[in-house]
Amino acid sequence: MPVHLTNRQRRFPVDGARLARQAQACLDHLGLGKAELSLLLVNDRAMRALNRDFRGVNGATDVLSFPLEAGGIERIRARMARAAPGEAALGDVVISVERARAQAARAGVKPAAELSLLLVHGILHLVGMDHEAGPRAAARMARAEREALAALKVPAAGLVEREGGTTGTGASSSVGPRGRPRAGAPSGAGSRRRRPSTRRSTRPCWRRWRRSSSPPTWGCPPPCA
């Protein structure tokens, strides 16, 4: 199955099958139906640890994206088109269910809708979209969110639009592909960088990158981080 979902939190009920279907629908909408995606659901404590390890931020966030390669969506589509079975890994999206529920309450939306927003937002970051790269990039990502949410039949505003584009405070963070930051990102403090294989693994990318010292390429913490 292209979408591999793992729920490591038990405090809040989540319809994992629905979320996995939405993830696949989003990939199909983007023309990446062959892509393999790892989706991990955690609590704030686990998200805080990931945020600290990969971003140097000692606090929880709502969603983290771990792309396996740099480049835009066209480049990724081309790679997926020629990828052999088991070699179409796109990356990982990690969502804090605890944080999603808190944000849903503040925004006046259902928790399931907030999870869908974070899922779409995280996937768009995997394909190279970055609302922090300026107004035009933010507008492009906001439009992509609206279109993807409409395809998923989720009646809610996109995360970028809701949080004000480049000044938003509820958007995800992305860890650089293969442990490397993009241009303009602060460099890592150490040299222990390990390139993960692009071949699919039962271990998600973030765990394969556990020894990487690279910080994120960009990010904006949620309101209660």
C-alpha positions as protocol buffer text, in pm:
chain_id: "A"
residue {
  index: 1
  type: MET
  ca { x: 0 y: 0 z: 0 }
}
residue {
  index: 2
  type: PRO
  ca { x: 152 y: 340 z: -99 }
}
residue {
  index: 3
  type: VAL
  ca { x: 46 y: 507 z: 228 }
}
residue {
  index: 4
  type: HIS
  ca { x: 195 y: 356 z: 543 }
}
residue {
  index: 5
  type: LEU
  ca { x: 22 y: 495 z: 853 }
}
residue {
  index: 6
  type: THR
  ca { x: 141 y: 438 z: 1208 }
}
residue {
  index: 7
  type: ASN
  ca { x: -50 y: 573 z: 1508 }
}
residue {
  index: 8
  type: ARG
  ca { x: 182 y: 599 z: 1809 }
}
residue {
  index: 9
  type: GLN
  ca { x: -52 y: 796 z: 2031 }
}
residue {
  index: 10
  type: ARG
  ca { x: -349 y: 642 z: 2208 }
}
residue {
  index: 11
  type: ARG
  ca { x: -501 y: 934 z: 2395 }
}
residue {
  index: 12
  type: PHE
  ca { x: -726 y: 1053 z: 2115 }
}
residue {
  index: 13
  type: PRO
  ca { x: -922 y: 836 z: 1871 }
}
residue {
  index: 14
  type: VAL
  ca { x: -828 y: 880 z: 1507 }
}
residue {
  index: 15
  type: ASP
  ca { x: -988 y: 727 z: 1200 }
}
residue {
  index: 16
  type: GLY
  ca { x: -661 y: 606 z: 1054 }
}
residue {
  index: 17
  type: ALA
  ca { x: -824 y: 440 z: 754 }
}
residue {
  index: 18
  type: ARG
  ca { x: -994 y: 767 z: 658 }
}
residue {
  index: 19
  type: LEU
  ca { x: -670 y: 963 z: 696 }
}
residue {
  index: 20
  type: ALA
  ca { x: -480 y: 709 z: 484 }
}
residue {
  index: 21
  type: ARG
  ca { x: -748 y: 734 z: 214 }
}
residue {
  index: 22
  type: GLN
  ca { x: -719 y: 1111 z: 219 }
}
residue {
  index: 23
  type: ALA
  ca { x: -342 y: 1090 z: 190 }
}
residue {
  index: 24
  type: GLN
  ca { x: -375 y: 864 z: -116 }
}
residue {
  index: 25
  type: ALA
  ca { x: -640 y: 1094 z: -264 }
}
residue {
  index: 26
  type: CYS
  ca { x: -408 y: 1392 z: -217 }
}
residue {
  index: 27
  type: LEU
  ca { x: -124 y: 1207 z: -387 }
}
residue {
  index: 28
  type: ASP
  ca { x: -355 y: 1113 z: -675 }
}
residue {
  index: 29
  type: HIS
  ca { x: -466 y: 1475 z: -704 }
}
residue {
  index: 30
  type: LEU
  ca { x: -102 y: 1585 z: -732 }
}
residue {
  index: 31
  type: GLY
  ca { x: -28 y: 1326 z: -999 }
}
residue {
  index: 32
  type: LEU
  ca { x: 178 y: 1117 z: -756 }
}
residue {
  index: 33
  type: GLY
  ca { x: -42 y: 814 z: -723 }
}
residue {
  index: 34
  type: LYS
  ca { x: 259 y: 576 z: -732 }
}
residue {
  index: 35
  type: ALA
  ca { x: 439 y: 756 z: -450 }
}
residue {
  index: 36
  type: GLU
  ca { x: 490 y: 588 z: -115 }
}
residue {
  index: 37
  type: LEU
  ca { x: 424 y: 801 z: 189 }
}
residue {
  index: 38
  type: SER
  ca { x: 494 y: 731 z: 555 }
}
residue {
  index: 39
  type: LEU
  ca { x: 241 y: 899 z: 787 }
}
residue {
  index: 40
  type: LEU
  ca { x: 315 y: 898 z: 1159 }
}
residue {
  index: 41
  type: LEU
  ca { x: 71 y: 1017 z: 1427 }
}
residue {
  index: 42
  type: VAL
  ca { x: 224 y: 1112 z: 1762 }
}
residue {
  index: 43
  type: ASN
  ca { x: 154 y: 1310 z: 2079 }
}
residue {
  index: 44
  type: ASP
  ca { x: 310 y: 1642 z: 2176 }
}
residue {
  index: 45
  type: ARG
  ca { x: 584 y: 1475 z: 2377 }
}
residue {
  index: 46
  type: ALA
  ca { x: 710 y: 1274 z: 2079 }
}
residue {
  index: 47
  type: MET
  ca { x: 673 y: 1573 z: 1847 }
}
residue {
  index: 48
  type: ARG
  ca { x: 872 y: 1788 z: 2087 }
}
residue {
  index: 49
  type: ALA
  ca { x: 1157 y: 1535 z: 2074 }
}
residue {
  index: 50
  type: LEU
  ca { x: 1158 y: 1535 z: 1693 }
}
residue {
  index: 51
  type: ASN
  ca { x: 1136 y: 1914 z: 1682 }
}
residue {
  index: 52
  type: ARG
  ca { x: 1429 y: 1940 z: 1921 }
}
residue {
  index: 53
  type: ASP
  ca { x: 1641 y: 1683 z: 1738 }
}
residue {
  index: 54
  type: PHE
  ca { x: 1585 y: 1811 z: 1386 }
}
residue {
  index: 55
  type: ARG
  ca { x: 1507 y: 2181 z: 1430 }
}
residue {
  index: 56
  type: GLY
  ca { x: 1675 y: 2267 z: 1756 }
}
residue {
  index: 57
  type: VAL
  ca { x: 1340 y: 2391 z: 1890 }
}
residue {
  index: 58
  type: ASN
  ca { x: 1251 y: 2262 z: 2236 }
}
residue {
  index: 59
  type: GLY
  ca { x: 875 y: 2260 z: 2190 }
}
residue {
  index: 60
  type: ALA
  ca { x: 601 y: 2072 z: 2006 }
}
residue {
  index: 61
  type: THR
  ca { x: 475 y: 2173 z: 1664 }
}
residue {
  index: 62
  type: ASP
  ca { x: 177 y: 2055 z: 1463 }
}
residue {
  index: 63
  type: VAL
  ca { x: 337 y: 1880 z: 1164 }
}
residue {
  index: 64
  type: LEU
  ca { x: 684 y: 1797 z: 1036 }
}
residue {
  index: 65
  type: SER
  ca { x: 771 y: 1696 z: 680 }
}
residue {
  index: 66
  type: PHE
  ca { x: 1073 y: 1486 z: 585 }
}
residue {
  index: 67
  type: PRO
  ca { x: 1123 y: 1494 z: 205 }
}
residue {
  index: 68
  type: LEU
  ca { x: 1356 y: 1243 z: 48 }
}
residue {
  index: 69
  type: GLU
  ca { x: 1475 y: 1477 z: -225 }
}
residue {
  index: 70
  type: ALA
  ca { x: 1490 y: 1842 z: -320 }
}
residue {
  index: 71
  type: GLY
  ca { x: 1322 y: 1983 z: -628 }
}
residue {
  index: 72
  type: GLY
  ca { x: 975 y: 2076 z: -740 }
}
residue {
  index: 73
  type: ILE
  ca { x: 675 y: 1862 z: -812 }
}
residue {
  index: 74
  type: GLU
  ca { x: 756 y: 1814 z: -1182 }
}
residue {
  index: 75
  type: ARG
  ca { x: 1092 y: 1662 z: -1098 }
}
residue {
  index: 76
  type: ILE
  ca { x: 930 y: 1436 z: -841 }
}
residue {
  index: 77
  type: ARG
  ca { x: 661 y: 1328 z: -1089 }
}
residue {
  index: 78
  type: ALA
  ca { x: 931 y: 1238 z: -1340 }
}
residue {
  index: 79
  type: ARG
  ca { x: 1113 y: 1026 z: -1081 }
}
residue {
  index: 80
  type: MET
  ca { x: 792 y: 852 z: -977 }
}
residue {
  index: 81
  type: ALA
  ca { x: 706 y: 774 z: -1338 }
}
residue {
  index: 82
  type: ARG
  ca { x: 1025 y: 574 z: -1386 }
}
residue {
  index: 83
  type: ALA
  ca { x: 1053 y: 434 z: -1034 }
}
residue {
  index: 84
  type: ALA
  ca { x: 1050 y: 59 z: -988 }
}
residue {
  index: 85
  type: PRO
  ca { x: 820 y: -99 z: -728 }
}
residue {
  index: 86
  type: GLY
  ca { x: 953 y: -21 z: -381 }
}
residue {
  index: 87
  type: GLU
  ca { x: 1158 y: 276 z: -502 }
}
residue {
  index: 88
  type: ALA
  ca { x: 890 y: 544 z: -512 }
}
residue {
  index: 89
  type: ALA
  ca { x: 930 y: 678 z: -157 }
}
residue {
  index: 90
  type: LEU
  ca { x: 826 y: 1043 z: -130 }
}
residue {
  index: 91
  type: GLY
  ca { x: 904 y: 1102 z: 237 }
}
residue {
  index: 92
  type: ASP
  ca { x: 736 y: 1122 z: 577 }
}
residue {
  index: 93
  type: VAL
  ca { x: 472 y: 1342 z: 736 }
}
residue {
  index: 94
  type: VAL
  ca { x: 455 y: 1344 z: 1117 }
}
residue {
  index: 95
  type: ILE
  ca { x: 147 y: 1495 z: 1283 }
}
residue {
  index: 96
  type: SER
  ca { x: 83 y: 1567 z: 1650 }
}
residue {
  index: 97
  type: VAL
  ca { x: -276 y: 1464 z: 1711 }
}
residue {
  index: 98
  type: GLU
  ca { x: -272 y: 1641 z: 2047 }
}
residue {
  index: 99
  type: ARG
  ca { x: -166 y: 1969 z: 1886 }
}
residue {
  index: 100
  type: ALA
  ca { x: -413 y: 1924 z: 1600 }
}
residue {
  index: 101
  type: ARG
  ca { x: -703 y: 1897 z: 1844 }
}
residue {
  index: 102
  type: ALA
  ca { x: -594 y: 2210 z: 2031 }
}
residue {
  index: 103
  type: GLN
  ca { x: -567 y: 2407 z: 1706 }
}
residue {
  index: 104
  type: ALA
  ca { x: -903 y: 2276 z: 1589 }
}
residue {
  index: 105
  type: ALA
  ca { x: -1068 y: 2408 z: 1905 }
}
residue {
  index: 106
  type: ARG
  ca { x: -915 y: 2753 z: 1854 }
}
residue {
  index: 107
  type: ALA
  ca { x: -1006 y: 2764 z: 1485 }
}
residue {
  index: 108
  type: GLY
  ca { x: -1360 y: 2636 z: 1540 }
}
residue {
  index: 109
  type: VAL
  ca { x: -1320 y: 2331 z: 1315 }
}
residue {
  index: 110
  type: LYS
  ca { x: -1358 y: 1961 z: 1376 }
}
residue {
  index: 111
  type: PRO
  ca { x: -1043 y: 1770 z: 1481 }
}
residue {
  index: 112
  type: ALA
  ca { x: -1076 y: 1545 z: 1175 }
}
residue {
  index: 113
  type: ALA
  ca { x: -1076 y: 1852 z: 948 }
}
residue {
  index: 114
  type: GLU
  ca { x: -766 y: 1990 z: 1121 }
}
residue {
  index: 115
  type: LEU
  ca { x: -586 y: 1659 z: 1070 }
}
residue {
  index: 116
  type: SER
  ca { x: -678 y: 1676 z: 702 }
}
residue {
  index: 117
  type: LEU
  ca { x: -539 y: 2030 z: 679 }
}
residue {
  index: 118
  type: LEU
  ca { x: -212 y: 1927 z: 840 }
}
residue {
  index: 119
  type: LEU
  ca { x: -189 y: 1621 z: 616 }
}
residue {
  index: 120
  type: VAL
  ca { x: -233 y: 1824 z: 298 }
}
residue {
  index: 121
  type: HIS
  ca { x: 5 y: 2093 z: 421 }
}
residue {
  index: 122
  type: GLY
  ca { x: 272 y: 1837 z: 505 }
}
residue {
  index: 123
  type: ILE
  ca { x: 242 y: 1659 z: 170 }
}
residue {
  index: 124
  type: LEU
  ca { x: 274 y: 1988 z: -19 }
}
residue {
  index: 125
  type: HIS
  ca { x: 596 y: 2057 z: 167 }
}
residue {
  index: 126
  type: LEU
  ca { x: 723 y: 1716 z: 58 }
}
residue {
  index: 127
  type: VAL
  ca { x: 687 y: 1820 z: -306 }
}
residue {
  index: 128
  type: GLY
  ca { x: 886 y: 2139 z: -257 }
}
residue {
  index: 129
  type: MET
  ca { x: 627 y: 2404 z: -177 }
}
residue {
  index: 130
  type: ASP
  ca { x: 735 y: 2663 z: 78 }
}
residue {
  index: 131
  type: HIS
  ca { x: 508 y: 2941 z: 204 }
}
residue {
  index: 132
  type: GLU
  ca { x: 807 y: 3096 z: 379 }
}
residue {
  index: 133
  type: ALA
  ca { x: 981 y: 3172 z: 48 }
}
residue {
  index: 134
  type: GLY
  ca { x: 790 y: 3495 z: -14 }
}
residue {
  index: 135
  type: PRO
  ca { x: 441 y: 3619 z: -105 }
}
residue {
  index: 136
  type: ARG
  ca { x: 429 y: 3447 z: -445 }
}
residue {
  index: 137
  type: ALA
  ca { x: 535 y: 3114 z: -299 }
}
residue {
  index: 138
  type: ALA
  ca { x: 282 y: 3153 z: -18 }
}
residue {
  index: 139
  type: ALA
  ca { x: 5 y: 3234 z: -267 }
}
residue {
  index: 140
  type: ARG
  ca { x: 100 y: 2930 z: -475 }
}
residue {
  index: 141
  type: MET
  ca { x: 90 y: 2701 z: -173 }
}
residue {
  index: 142
  type: ALA
  ca { x: -238 y: 2850 z: -49 }
}
residue {
  index: 143
  type: ARG
  ca { x: -393 y: 2784 z: -390 }
}
residue {
  index: 144
  type: ALA
  ca { x: -258 y: 2428 z: -390 }
}
residue {
  index: 145
  type: GLU
  ca { x: -406 y: 2372 z: -44 }
}
residue {
  index: 146
  type: ARG
  ca { x: -749 y: 2498 z: -155 }
}
residue {
  index: 147
  type: GLU
  ca { x: -746 y: 2272 z: -459 }
}
residue {
  index: 148
  type: ALA
  ca { x: -632 y: 1966 z: -265 }
}
residue {
  index: 149
  type: LEU
  ca { x: -885 y: 2019 z: 14 }
}
residue {
  index: 150
  type: ALA
  ca { x: -1161 y: 2063 z: -245 }
}
residue {
  index: 151
  type: ALA
  ca { x: -1054 y: 1734 z: -407 }
}
residue {
  index: 152
  type: LEU
  ca { x: -1074 y: 1570 z: -63 }
}
residue {
  index: 153
  type: LYS
  ca { x: -1411 y: 1738 z: 2 }
}
residue {
  index: 154
  type: VAL
  ca { x: -1284 y: 1897 z: 323 }
}
residue {
  index: 155
  type: PRO
  ca { x: -1488 y: 2214 z: 393 }
}
residue {
  index: 156
  type: ALA
  ca { x: -1215 y: 2424 z: 553 }
}
residue {
  index: 157
  type: ALA
  ca { x: -968 y: 2697 z: 464 }
}
residue {
  index: 158
  type: GLY
  ca { x: -612 y: 2590 z: 398 }
}
residue {
  index: 159
  type: LEU
  ca { x: -351 y: 2632 z: 667 }
}
residue {
  index: 160
  type: VAL
  ca { x: -152 y: 2897 z: 479 }
}
residue {
  index: 161
  type: GLU
  ca { x: -463 y: 3102 z: 409 }
}
residue {
  index: 162
  type: ARG
  ca { x: -589 y: 3067 z: 765 }
}
residue {
  index: 163
  type: GLU
  ca { x: -260 y: 3167 z: 922 }
}
residue {
  index: 164
  type: GLY
  ca { x: -178 y: 3455 z: 690 }
}
residue {
  index: 165
  type: GLY
  ca { x: 68 y: 3310 z: 439 }
}
residue {
  index: 166
  type: THR
  ca { x: 432 y: 3387 z: 513 }
}
residue {
  index: 167
  type: THR
  ca { x: 348 y: 3523 z: 858 }
}
residue {
  index: 168
  type: GLY
  ca { x: 144 y: 3220 z: 961 }
}
residue {
  index: 169
  type: THR
  ca { x: 198 y: 3048 z: 1291 }
}
residue {
  index: 170
  type: GLY
  ca { x: 33 y: 2712 z: 1240 }
}
residue {
  index: 171
  type: ALA
  ca { x: 227 y: 2574 z: 948 }
}
residue {
  index: 172
  type: SER
  ca { x: 456 y: 2278 z: 928 }
}
residue {
  index: 173
  type: SER
  ca { x: 831 y: 2249 z: 925 }
}
residue {
  index: 174
  type: SER
  ca { x: 1042 y: 2056 z: 679 }
}
residue {
  index: 175
  type: VAL
  ca { x: 1367 y: 1877 z: 743 }
}
residue {
  index: 176
  type: GLY
  ca { x: 1600 y: 1903 z: 444 }
}
residue {
  index: 177
  type: PRO
  ca { x: 1612 y: 1613 z: 199 }
}
residue {
  index: 178
  type: ARG
  ca { x: 1875 y: 1352 z: 287 }
}
residue {
  index: 179
  type: GLY
  ca { x: 1971 y: 1557 z: 591 }
}
residue {
  index: 180
  type: ARG
  ca { x: 2082 y: 1860 z: 385 }
}
residue {
  index: 181
  type: PRO
  ca { x: 1935 y: 2209 z: 434 }
}
residue {
  index: 182
  type: ARG
  ca { x: 1822 y: 2409 z: 130 }
}
residue {
  index: 183
  type: ALA
  ca { x: 1998 y: 2727 z: 25 }
}
residue {
  index: 184
  type: GLY
  ca { x: 1957 y: 2998 z: 283 }
}
residue {
  index: 185
  type: ALA
  ca { x: 1904 y: 2760 z: 572 }
}
residue {
  index: 186
  type: PRO
  ca { x: 2140 y: 2768 z: 869 }
}
residue {
  index: 187
  type: SER
  ca { x: 2405 y: 2500 z: 849 }
}
residue {
  index: 188
  type: GLY
  ca { x: 2427 y: 2210 z: 1091 }
}
residue {
  index: 189
  type: ALA
  ca { x: 2655 y: 2219 z: 1389 }
}
residue {
  index: 190
  type: GLY
  ca { x: 2803 y: 1875 z: 1335 }
}
residue {
  index: 191
  type: SER
  ca { x: 2920 y: 1653 z: 1055 }
}
residue {
  index: 192
  type: ARG
  ca { x: 2743 y: 1324 z: 1126 }
}
residue {
  index: 193
  type: ARG
  ca { x: 2512 y: 1325 z: 824 }
}
residue {
  index: 194
  type: ARG
  ca { x: 2380 y: 1002 z: 685 }
}
residue {
  index: 195
  type: ARG
  ca { x: 2204 y: 974 z: 352 }
}
residue {
  index: 196
  type: PRO
  ca { x: 1900 y: 749 z: 368 }
}
residue {
  index: 197
  type: SER
  ca { x: 1836 y: 516 z: 80 }
}
residue {
  index: 198
  type: THR
  ca { x: 1554 y: 609 z: -157 }
}
residue {
  index: 199
  type: ARG
  ca { x: 1448 y: 246 z: -149 }
}
residue {
  index: 200
  type: ARG
  ca { x: 1139 y: 199 z: 66 }
}
residue {
  index: 201
  type: SER
  ca { x: 1210 y: 92 z: 421 }
}
residue {
  index: 202
  type: THR
  ca { x: 982 y: -16 z: 701 }
}
residue {
  index: 203
  type: ARG
  ca { x: 1164 y: 241 z: 914 }
}
residue {
  index: 204
  type: PRO
  ca { x: 1043 y: 594 z: 843 }
}
residue {
  index: 205
  type: CYS
  ca { x: 1288 y: 854 z: 716 }
}
residue {
  index: 206
  type: TRP
  ca { x: 1296 y: 1051 z: 1040 }
}
residue {
  index: 207
  type: ARG
  ca { x: 1418 y: 743 z: 1225 }
}
residue {
  index: 208
  type: ARG
  ca { x: 1678 y: 668 z: 957 }
}
residue {
  index: 209
  type: TRP
  ca { x: 1795 y: 1029 z: 997 }
}
residue {
  index: 210
  type: ARG
  ca { x: 1818 y: 1011 z: 1374 }
}
residue {
  index: 211
  type: ARG
  ca { x: 2194 y: 1088 z: 1368 }
}
residue {
  index: 212
  type: SER
  ca { x: 2164 y: 1379 z: 1126 }
}
residue {
  index: 213
  type: SER
  ca { x: 2269 y: 1711 z: 1274 }
}
residue {
  index: 214
  type: SER
  ca { x: 2110 y: 1927 z: 1003 }
}
residue {
  index: 215
  type: PRO
  ca { x: 1849 y: 2182 z: 1109 }
}
residue {
  index: 216
  type: PRO
  ca { x: 1525 y: 2237 z: 915 }
}
residue {
  index: 217
  type: THR
  ca { x: 1510 y: 2439 z: 599 }
}
residue {
  index: 218
  type: TRP
  ca { x: 1236 y: 2663 z: 737 }
}
residue {
  index: 219
  type: GLY
  ca { x: 935 y: 2654 z: 966 }
}
residue {
  index: 220
  type: CYS
  ca { x: 687 y: 2847 z: 1172 }
}
residue {
  index: 221
  type: PRO
  ca { x: 571 y: 2705 z: 1506 }
}
residue {
  index: 222
  type: PRO
  ca { x: 201 y: 2690 z: 1594 }
}
residue {
  index: 223
  type: PRO
  ca { x: 46 y: 2946 z: 1832 }
}
residue {
  index: 224
  type: CYS
  ca { x: 91 y: 2740 z: 2145 }
}
residue {
  index: 225
  type: ALA
  ca { x: 444 y: 2615 z: 2076 }
}
